[in-house]
Amino acid sequence: MRSDFASADDLAETMNGIGRRARAAGRKLALASAETKDVALRAIAERLRADRVVILRENARDVAAAKAAGQSQALIDRLTLDAGRLAAIADAVEKIGALADPVGRQVAAFERPNGLLIERIAVPLGVVGVIFESRPNVTADAGALCLKAGNAAILRAGSDSHRSAMAIAESMRAGLEATGLPADAIQIVPTKDRAAVGAMLAGLDGCIDVIVPRGGRGLVERVHAEARVPVFAHLDGICHVYVAAAADLDMARTILLNSKMRRTGVCGATETLLVDRACAGTHLAPLVAALLEAGCAVRGDAAVQAVDGRVTAATEADWRTEYLDAIISVRVVDGLEAAIEHIETYGSHHTDAIVTEDGDEAVRFLAEVDSAIVVHNASTQFADGGEFGFGAEIGIATGRMHARGPVGVEQLTTFKYRVHGSGQTRP
Amino acid sequence: MRSDFASADDLAETMNGIGRRARAAGRKLALASAETKDVALRAIAERLRADRVVILRENARDVAAAKAAGQSQALIDRLTLDAGRLAAIADAVEKIGALADPVGRQVAAFERPNGLLIERIAVPLGVVGVIFESRPNVTADAGALCLKAGNAAILRAGSDSHRSAMAIAESMRAGLEATGLPADAIQIVPTKDRAAVGAMLAGLDGCIDVIVPRGGRGLVERVHAEARVPVFAHLDGICHVYVAAAADLDMARTILLNSKMRRTGVCGATETLLVDRACAGTHLAPLVAALLEAGCAVRGDAAVQAVDGRVTAATEADWRTEYLDAIISVRVVDGLEAAIEHIETYGSHHTDAIVTEDGDEAVRFLAEVDSAIVVHNASTQFADGGEFGFGAEIGIATGRMHARGPVGVEQLTTFKYRVHGSGQTRP
């Protein structure tokens, strides 16, 4: 793509300027009261509704350009806004405003023998960089979540959604200003130049504290490979349902169908079914039949192929594949340890479930499977910030640091220690 | 330095093997009970005492080599063990064993309207890479802290302390094995080749979850520049004491002298004194005199130079300098906002203190200074895991992610979500 800048230095200076303004805005936002932030979020929601003509016009330009460029129907669906979708975006912003303020919470407190009172207090992370692709709603969702947690946001829209994102961000900045908060708390990178992403991944000279990629595997892979700052993300959601010998068959069938087929394209959708050999005789055929009848293609090992002629052979690659489609891999395993070993070998540490009436076995599964979310007797599709009661999420993280699982407003904060003394010195 | 390996591939294979063994050991350690870990730590302490002849002999070889290489007396002091120091190392390991187990804590729990019970449970981080320089005690301290938190440790000793570290690690591995835990939970990188550090900073193919550098500024700078995995560290400890107009002069003097002079070489030592212009007339001269009388060189702005002829001129560079010595920079500022602005401009987000009897001013300082530790009416030298009641620390972090301030065993854990259902599916 042609650069919007005369030189790489110009781009760097523009991006670093965005970083410095975000840091300054973040410092002010960190001190804003819960009430001020909530007033701002309501003002932003109102502004998004009031500006609908402009936003939908800019979105229509994005959609026309995407069509002219021959983009896929799926991308155009993700990109397209209408009055209903825009109203839902504004409502979501208002709901984020109504969440409990995550900033200022006393996370811990302890008094020392010398009388020092030490508090651990939640404070904003600082500046969050969000890199996304075609969904224009990310601008509003991510901007609102960052604002609620007292963080400045630097948003980089995919080139397809650039005009829509700019229009939404303008409404949000107007809402911030109307409330007396710095407009630069929400900034859109004003260029489609891909080097801007590189600048963000390098951290904008210390002015970005964490990067959140929102998009497909290619984006997340690039972010993981290049980021010099922490990242909240998941690369794959290779989620498992393990049906143990002590599983209730009806419950197993219901949970499996929901885990796989409720929506196949979400990261919490199950991709592999593991069945304990001890119950394969009774449970395997009905589970496979239920999947096939629900329209799911089944790829299985020899034992699974033996129960139904419609099952095709699973290869080694299948165990490592996130289909995001109506396809499942199925394997018969020799009990709990083999199931855990399979999940640890092939899984992606996202969400894994066991179905069993045996409480001890459930305890072991929940302890030994090293995933962000481990589930007993429920669907893997509960892997979602809304379902966890977080109100909304900026993404789901499978890394181990700071945030794991759904990343809601609470995970967008860090902490500081406040030490209250009365003249104490250290001996 | 000459490489111990025939080729770069050999080094990579050796290092990746260490990583894989650490990951496997970490998985076992994560499931060890609190009691087993504590028995192991006691066994390690006993083994360190029993093996003192071997450890002191290997240390003597390190010391002799360092002397022959013309290393500084300061380095040789840090490197040298004797019976007393080794006994203290063993005692410290035993004390870490006596801490509360940080693993398995229920950090949060909530029941959803659909009956799902969701718990957030502390689990080990996984594998911790520790890169250190000449202090042999780091092997035991860091290894024991990682073990207590259920983490495997990969330790890379500086070339000066390599033999001492290997000997200490051997005793620790024997203690692990005697308890039935995997010896590979504590591994020393068996080469002085500097490329091994590079391999660790790259994360050993996904087998290191966090890096902790323990050493001088050069090491920490290299780690920050090259690490592809999260880092717990602080680069500088440019700590401030701000004496506000409402400060009690006696308290200010006592806190200042302790903050600066108790030990000048620690990261929590104060490097800059800020005095509110409103009390400079009464407070500045006695504070400067106290510093000078305590043997501290004072570099000041014009106002500070005016109160005592022994004060030399502070340059712009002084405000950015961590002296780690009996030197202090002193500046008169126009009140709280100017003090905060100075700290945000020149500080390192480590530890900063205000001395004042004005509660409102203290609240503002603690809220607005964006440092890991903010202190009211106490010494900055309390910035220490032991003083915070954490028992011990693996380091002090000034980054914003995951751990901030003293990094104790609790900060060496992350969390997972355990979801308990009774057949729930997502609508």
Contacts between the chains, C-beta under 8 A, distances in Angstrom:
chain1	res1	chain2	res2	distance
A	27	B	344	7.5
A	27	B	370	7.1
A	30	B	370	7.3
A	31	B	367	6.5
A	31	B	368	6.4
A	110	B	388	8.0
A	110	B	389	5.8
A	112	B	387	7.3
A	112	B	388	7.7
A	112	B	389	5.9
A	116	B	378	6.0
A	116	B	382	6.6
A	116	B	387	8.0
A	118	B	388	6.0
A	118	B	389	7.6
A	123	B	370	7.7
A	125	B	400	5.7
A	125	B	401	7.7
A	126	B	400	5.9
A	209	B	400	5.2
A	209	B	401	7.4
A	210	B	401	6.9
A	230	B	230	6.3
A	230	B	401	4.8
A	248	B	423	7.8
A	251	B	423	4.5
A	254	B	423	6.4
A	254	B	425	5.8
A	255	B	423	6.6
A	255	B	425	6.2
A	257	B	425	7.9
A	258	B	425	3.5
A	258	B	426	6.1
A	259	B	425	8.0
A	262	B	425	7.3
A	262	B	426	5.8
A	344	B	27	7.4
A	366	B	418	4.8
A	367	B	31	6.4
A	368	B	31	6.3
A	370	B	27	7.0
A	370	B	30	7.3
A	370	B	123	7.6
A	370	B	416	7.6
A	371	B	416	6.8
A	372	B	416	6.1
A	372	B	417	6.6
A	373	B	416	7.1
A	373	B	417	4.6
A	373	B	419	6.3
A	374	B	416	6.3
A	374	B	417	7.2
A	374	B	418	5.7
A	374	B	419	7.0
A	375	B	419	4.3
A	375	B	421	6.6
A	376	B	418	7.7
A	376	B	419	6.9
A	376	B	420	5.4
A	376	B	421	6.1
A	377	B	420	7.5
A	377	B	421	4.3
A	377	B	422	5.7
A	377	B	423	5.7
A	377	B	424	7.6
A	378	B	116	6.0
A	378	B	419	5.9
A	378	B	420	7.8
A	378	B	421	2.7
A	378	B	422	7.7
A	378	B	423	7.1
A	378	B	424	4.3
A	378	B	425	7.4
A	379	B	421	7.9
A	379	B	424	6.6
A	379	B	425	4.6
A	379	B	426	5.2
A	381	B	425	7.6
A	381	B	426	4.4
A	382	B	116	6.6
A	382	B	419	6.4
A	382	B	424	7.2
A	382	B	426	5.6
A	384	B	426	7.9
A	387	B	112	7.2
A	387	B	116	8.0
A	387	B	426	6.6
A	388	B	110	8.0
A	388	B	112	7.7
A	388	B	118	6.0
A	388	B	417	7.4
A	389	B	110	5.8
A	389	B	112	6.0
A	389	B	118	7.6
A	400	B	125	5.7
A	400	B	126	5.9
A	400	B	209	5.2
A	400	B	414	4.8
A	401	B	125	7.8
A	401	B	209	7.4
A	401	B	210	6.9
A	401	B	230	4.8
A	401	B	401	5.9
A	401	B	402	4.7
A	401	B	414	6.8
A	402	B	401	4.7
A	402	B	402	4.1
A	402	B	414	8.0
A	404	B	414	6.0
A	404	B	415	6.0
A	404	B	416	6.6
A	404	B	417	7.7
A	405	B	416	7.6
A	405	B	417	5.1
A	414	B	400	4.8
A	414	B	401	6.8
A	414	B	402	8.0
A	414	B	404	6.0
A	415	B	404	6.1
A	416	B	370	7.6
A	416	B	371	6.9
A	416	B	372	6.1
A	416	B	373	7.1
A	416	B	374	6.3
A	416	B	404	6.5
A	416	B	405	7.6
A	417	B	372	6.6
A	417	B	373	4.6
A	417	B	374	7.2
A	417	B	388	7.4
A	417	B	404	7.6
A	417	B	405	5.0
A	418	B	366	4.8
A	418	B	374	5.6
A	418	B	376	7.7
A	419	B	373	6.3
A	419	B	374	7.0
A	419	B	375	4.3
A	419	B	376	6.9
A	419	B	378	5.9
A	419	B	382	6.4
A	420	B	376	5.3
A	420	B	377	7.5
A	420	B	378	7.9
A	421	B	375	6.6
A	421	B	376	6.1
A	421	B	377	4.3
A	421	B	378	2.8
A	421	B	379	7.9
A	422	B	377	5.7
A	422	B	378	7.8
A	423	B	248	7.8
A	423	B	251	4.5
A	423	B	254	6.5
A	423	B	255	6.6
A	423	B	377	5.7
A	423	B	378	7.1
A	424	B	377	7.6
A	424	B	378	4.3
A	424	B	379	6.6
A	424	B	382	7.2
A	425	B	254	5.8
A	425	B	255	6.2
A	425	B	257	7.9
A	425	B	258	3.6
A	425	B	259	8.0
A	425	B	262	7.3
A	425	B	378	7.4
A	425	B	379	4.6
A	425	B	381	7.7
A	426	B	258	6.1
A	426	B	262	5.8
A	426	B	379	5.2
A	426	B	381	4.4
A	426	B	382	5.6
A	426	B	384	7.9
A	426	B	387	6.6
